[in-house]
Amino acid sequence: MLPEAPSALSHLIECCNSLSAEKLASDEHYFEKLYSGQSPKVLWIGCSDSRVVPEVFCKLDLGDIFVTRNVANSVNLDDHNSLSVVQYAVTVVGIREIVVCGHSDCGGVRGAINFESLSGDVATWVKPIHDIYVSNAEKFKDLKTELEKAALLAKLNVKRVIDNLNSLEYIKAAKASENGLQIHGLFFHLES
């Protein structure tokens, strides 16, 4: 857990220095190898939520995975940031698998459910998720709690993102290639 600012930055720097020392103690050429290039096989599209960090819960090292994270793990077809990450990962880095990971208790998804409470950039960002909620109202009517609704909506959003990815020409080409790009949807249960 990070201390309160301004000591939070100092703590981060200490952790960075500690990691460097640890890596060098186990392999004196660690950073030379890391600097020589990356070749991850997976692009992870995840949420910015500080509790859902793939490098931690998948026990990965630096350079093992290509990651993009944003509110509610979204890739919208008008979002040049996310699309540039995906295109770069597929066409330059040469990743072979894409994972789109939603999670329970997602604040962005809960915001999409309670859309009227949002404004500005957050409202614009989660509007496509809110649209899923509205167009699938029948699926949500028997769910009792907001957490149940958010879990279902998070899963539907993963499907929406996969559908968006599958509509991209460079994704279609990569799937048809010899290596056959694969796209997977996952749901991370914070509670278990």
Secondary structure, DSSP 8 states (H G I E B T S, - for coil): ---STTHHHHHHHHHHHHHHHHHHHH-TTHHHHHHT----SEEEEEE--TT--HHHHTT--TTS-EEEEEGGG---TT-HHHHHHHHHIIIII---EEEEEEETT-HHHHHHHTGGG--HHHHHHHHHHHHHHHHTHHHHTT--SHHHHHHHHHHHHHHHHHHHHHTSHHHHHHHHSTT--EEEEEEE-TT-
